[in-house]
Amino acid sequence: MWIMDFGKNSRAMNEEHKVKSFEVPGCQSQTWLVPHFVEDKIYFTADSAALISKGMVCIIADVYSGSSAQDINEFDQKEFDKMNLNTLLTPGRNNGVHSMLKKVKFYAKKEDSNKVAV
């Protein structure tokens, strides 16, 4: 499956980032999504103990990396429906994908709230 191939070909995450605070709750296997804030952009690194989850979280990280918090918050996550993941993934894995997307939004909202109006 192409999602697993994507996971196989993605870089491994540094072990120091595989901590509870970066873990994505609601995934069937341990999955981590780490934000890196550079100027007004957010970049993500991701990893998972399972190849299919790693593939999905790395795809999501690639899609959102380099975006501003505002762009992430305004992006309609229903765009992911075009990938027809519900036909490729079990309901449990689909729930994990929704948890990954929620974690991305969480980081973006957190970054937006940290900005001070001038």
PLY file of the C-alpha trace (Angstrom):
ply
format ascii 1.0
element vertex 118
property float x
property float y
property float z
element edge 117
property int vertex1
property int vertex2
end_header
0.00 0.00 0.00
1.37 3.43 -0.96
0.76 4.86 2.51
3.09 2.27 4.05
5.70 2.97 1.35
5.52 6.65 2.23
6.16 5.70 5.86
9.11 3.48 4.93
10.70 6.28 2.93
10.21 8.96 5.59
13.00 9.96 7.95
13.02 8.58 11.46
12.42 11.05 14.26
15.07 11.75 16.88
14.38 9.72 19.99
14.32 12.83 22.23
11.12 13.95 20.47
9.30 10.68 21.17
7.78 11.95 24.40
4.23 12.01 25.74
3.72 15.73 25.03
4.21 15.14 21.27
2.23 11.90 21.16
-1.01 11.93 19.17
-3.83 10.63 21.36
-6.38 8.38 19.71
-3.99 6.50 17.43
-3.84 2.72 17.49
-0.04 2.78 17.69
2.32 5.29 19.24
2.47 8.30 16.94
4.31 11.57 17.42
3.85 14.96 15.74
6.34 17.67 16.64
5.92 21.34 15.67
8.92 23.54 14.89
8.15 27.25 14.84
10.35 29.26 12.47
9.46 32.92 12.13
5.76 32.91 11.21
5.70 29.35 9.84
5.19 25.95 11.44
7.13 22.90 10.27
6.38 19.38 11.46
8.34 16.22 12.00
6.47 12.99 12.56
6.92 9.31 13.31
4.98 6.26 14.41
5.63 2.74 15.64
3.46 1.35 12.80
4.26 1.91 9.12
0.72 2.76 8.06
0.39 5.35 10.84
3.86 6.68 10.05
2.87 7.09 6.41
-0.28 9.00 7.30
1.29 11.26 9.93
4.22 12.04 7.61
1.83 12.92 4.77
-0.05 15.24 7.13
3.25 16.74 8.35
4.36 17.36 4.76
1.03 18.95 3.79
1.07 21.43 6.66
4.82 22.14 7.01
5.75 25.64 5.97
2.27 27.02 6.62
1.37 29.84 8.94
-0.84 29.16 11.93
-3.55 31.24 10.26
-3.35 29.19 7.06
-3.63 25.95 9.04
-6.59 27.24 11.01
-8.37 28.35 7.83
-7.64 25.14 5.86
-10.70 22.94 5.37
-9.57 19.54 6.56
-12.34 17.95 4.51
-9.91 18.32 1.61
-8.32 15.13 2.93
-11.56 13.30 2.01
-10.41 13.53 -1.61
-7.74 10.94 -0.78
-10.53 8.38 -0.10
-8.78 7.21 3.04
-11.99 5.64 4.33
-11.60 3.00 1.60
-7.96 2.30 2.52
-8.02 2.47 6.30
-9.91 0.66 9.02
-12.28 2.76 11.14
-9.67 2.74 13.93
-6.96 4.07 11.60
-9.39 6.69 10.25
-9.99 7.85 13.82
-6.22 8.11 14.21
-6.00 10.35 11.13
-8.65 12.64 12.62
-6.63 12.75 15.84
-3.51 13.71 13.85
-5.42 16.52 12.13
-6.75 17.73 15.50
-3.18 17.82 16.86
-2.04 19.96 13.91
-4.93 22.39 14.55
-4.09 22.38 18.28
-0.50 23.49 17.55
-1.71 26.16 15.11
-4.29 27.55 17.56
-1.68 27.56 20.31
0.71 29.50 18.06
-2.01 31.96 17.05
-2.91 32.59 20.68
0.73 33.27 21.55
0.89 36.18 19.12
0.40 39.55 20.68
-1.49 42.22 18.77
0.54 45.39 18.27
0 1
1 2
2 3
3 4
4 5
5 6
6 7
7 8
8 9
9 10
10 11
11 12
12 13
13 14
14 15
15 16
16 17
17 18
18 19
19 20
20 21
21 22
22 23
23 24
24 25
25 26
26 27
27 28
28 29
29 30
30 31
31 32
32 33
33 34
34 35
35 36
36 37
37 38
38 39
39 40
40 41
41 42
42 43
43 44
44 45
45 46
46 47
47 48
48 49
49 50
50 51
51 52
52 53
53 54
54 55
55 56
56 57
57 58
58 59
59 60
60 61
61 62
62 63
63 64
64 65
65 66
66 67
67 68
68 69
69 70
70 71
71 72
72 73
73 74
74 75
75 76
76 77
77 78
78 79
79 80
80 81
81 82
82 83
83 84
84 85
85 86
86 87
87 88
88 89
89 90
90 91
91 92
92 93
93 94
94 95
95 96
96 97
97 98
98 99
99 100
100 101
101 102
102 103
103 104
104 105
105 106
106 107
107 108
108 109
109 110
110 111
111 112
112 113
113 114
114 115
115 116
116 117
